[in-house]
Amino acid sequence: MADVPIFALELCATSALLIAAVLLAGREPWWIAPGAFVLAVGVLLGARLAPERFAHRPLVRGLAILGDRRRRGRLVLLVLGISGLTVARIWLILAVCGLPHGLGEVAWVFAALGIFGLLPLGPGAPPGATMAAIGASSVGGAVVAGLLLSASGIAAVLVYALCVAVVPRLRDLRRPRRGSVALEEPAVWA
């Protein structure tokens, strides 16, 4: 349940991208964007109200972050930052692969990555997502873009794991060590 707030915020970011793709880039079908927005708001509202309604259930404790203003703001900023970096990564990879990289294409790939990421496909999800979003007009480029998205995602996870492993050790190095206390030498009685 602790991932539901993140999922709901990612749905909001995806629906905002889809709305921008429909309005600014003229991507079709138009009804997907409002449908995604209604779904995102529904999930977010449900996740926000569930802790109040089911406070006696330990299962909903992970949703409590949406009720805390300070932590909710940090979570929103974190999810928006990660979503922004993902959009930039998708745009860059599509451009490098010579694929259309306008707002509409980036939004569709972003949404497809989210949907395919829910499936148990592992590293094969990004190539499938780019194929579904870009279409059959450029199969080779879409597969290469998907493989690059997969590789960059795996690299990001490895960097994250390294940071999680190293940062606590760096904190420990900065803290003064508390060694064992030396006992006084026993007096020698003659």
C-alpha positions in Angstrom: 0.0 0.0 0.0 2.9 2.3 0.5 3.5 2.5 -3.3 -0.1 3.5 -4.0 0.6 7.3 -3.4 3.5 7.1 -5.8 1.5 5.2 -8.3 -1.4 7.8 -8.0 1.0 10.7 -8.5 2.6 9.0 -11.5 -0.8 8.5 -13.0 -1.4 12.3 -12.5 1.8 13.1 -14.3 1.0 10.7 -17.1 -2.5 12.1 -17.6 -1.0 15.6 -17.6 1.4 14.6 -20.4 -1.4 12.9 -22.3 -3.6 16.0 -22.1 -0.7 18.1 -23.3 -0.1 15.7 -26.1 -3.7 15.9 -27.2 -4.0 19.7 -26.8 -0.6 20.8 -28.1 0.5 18.0 -30.4 -2.9 16.9 -31.7 -2.4 13.3 -30.9 -5.4 10.9 -31.2 -7.5 9.4 -29.7 -8.5 12.5 -27.7 -10.7 10.6 -25.1 -7.7 8.8 -23.6 -6.4 11.9 -21.9 -9.6 12.9 -20.0 -10.1 9.2 -19.2 -6.6 9.0 -17.7 -7.1 12.2 -15.8 -10.4 11.0 -14.3 -8.7 7.7 -13.3 -5.7 9.4 -11.8 -7.8 11.8 -9.8 -10.0 8.9 -8.6 -7.1 6.8 -7.5 -5.4 9.8 -5.8 -8.7 10.8 -4.0 -9.3 7.2 -3.0 -5.8 6.9 -1.6 -6.2 10.2 0.2 -9.5 9.3 1.9 -8.8 5.7 2.7 -6.7 6.4 5.8 -9.5 8.5 7.3 -12.2 5.8 6.6 -10.1 2.8 7.4 -7.8 4.2 10.1 -8.2 1.1 12.2 -6.7 -1.1 9.5 -2.9 -1.5 9.5 -3.0 -2.1 5.8 -3.7 1.5 4.9 -0.9 3.1 7.0 1.2 3.5 3.9 -1.4 5.9 2.5 -1.1 8.3 5.5 1.6 10.2 3.7 -1.1 11.9 1.6 -2.6 13.3 4.7 0.6 14.9 6.0 1.2 18.3 4.3 5.0 18.3 4.8 5.7 14.8 3.7 3.1 15.0 0.9 4.8 18.0 -0.6 8.2 16.2 -0.6 6.7 13.2 -2.2 5.0 15.2 -4.9 8.3 17.0 -5.7 10.2 13.7 -5.7 7.7 12.1 -8.1 7.5 15.1 -10.4 11.3 15.3 -10.5 11.6 11.6 -11.4 8.9 12.0 -14.0 10.6 15.0 -15.4 13.9 13.2 -15.7 12.1 10.3 -17.3 10.5 12.6 -19.9 13.9 14.1 -20.6 15.4 10.6 -21.0 12.7 9.5 -23.3 13.0 12.7 -25.4 16.8 12.3 -25.7 16.7 8.6 -26.6 14.0 9.1 -29.2 16.0 12.0 -30.7 19.2 10.0 -30.8 17.5 7.0 -32.4 16.1 9.3 -35.2 12.5 8.7 -34.1 9.8 11.4 -33.8 10.4 13.1 -30.5 7.7 15.7 -30.2 5.6 16.1 -27.1 2.9 13.7 -28.4 5.4 10.9 -29.0 7.2 11.4 -25.7 3.9 11.4 -23.9 2.7 8.2 -25.6 6.0 6.4 -24.8 5.9 7.7 -21.2 2.4 6.3 -20.8 3.2 3.0 -22.6 6.3 2.6 -20.3 4.0 2.9 -17.3 1.5 0.4 -18.6 4.1 -2.1 -19.9 6.0 -1.6 -16.6 3.1 -3.1 -14.7 3.4 -6.3 -16.8 5.8 -9.0 -15.8 8.0 -8.4 -18.8 11.2 -7.3 -17.0 13.8 -5.5 -19.2 11.6 -6.4 -22.3 9.0 -3.9 -21.3 10.6 -0.7 -22.7 11.1 -2.2 -26.2 7.5 -3.3 -26.3 6.3 0.1 -25.0 8.2 2.0 -27.7 7.0 -0.4 -30.4 3.4 0.2 -29.2 3.8 4.0 -29.0 5.8 4.6 -32.1 4.2 2.0 -34.3 5.4 -0.2 -37.1 6.7 2.6 -39.2 10.1 2.4 -37.6 10.4 -1.0 -36.0 14.2 -1.0 -35.8 14.5 2.4 -34.3 11.7 1.7 -31.8 13.4 -1.5 -30.6 16.8 0.3 -30.3 15.1 3.1 -28.3 13.4 0.6 -26.1 16.7 -1.3 -25.5 18.3 2.1 -24.6 15.5 2.9 -22.2 15.9 -0.5 -20.6 19.7 -0.1 -20.3 19.4 3.4 -18.9 16.8 2.2 -16.4 19.0 -0.6 -15.3 22.0 1.8 -15.0 19.8 4.1 -12.9 18.9 1.3 -10.5 22.5 0.3 -10.2 23.5 3.9 -9.4 20.7 4.1 -6.9 21.8 0.8 -5.2 25.4 2.1 -5.1 24.2 5.4 -3.4 22.1 3.4 -0.9 25.2 1.3 -0.1 27.7 4.1 0.1 25.9 7.1 1.7 25.3 5.4 5.1 29.0 4.5 5.2 30.0 8.0 4.4 27.8 9.2 7.3 29.5 6.7 9.5 32.9 8.0 8.5 31.9 11.6 9.5 30.7 10.6 12.9 33.4 10.4 15.6 34.1 6.9 16.6 33.4 5.9 20.2 36.1 3.4 21.0 36.3 1.4 24.0 37.0 3.3 27.2 40.4 2.6 28.6 40.4 1.5 32.2 42.8 2.9 34.6 45.9 0.8 35.2 45.5 -1.2 38.3 47.7 0.1 41.2 50.6 -2.2 41.9 50.9 -2.9 45.6 54.2 -3.6 46.8 
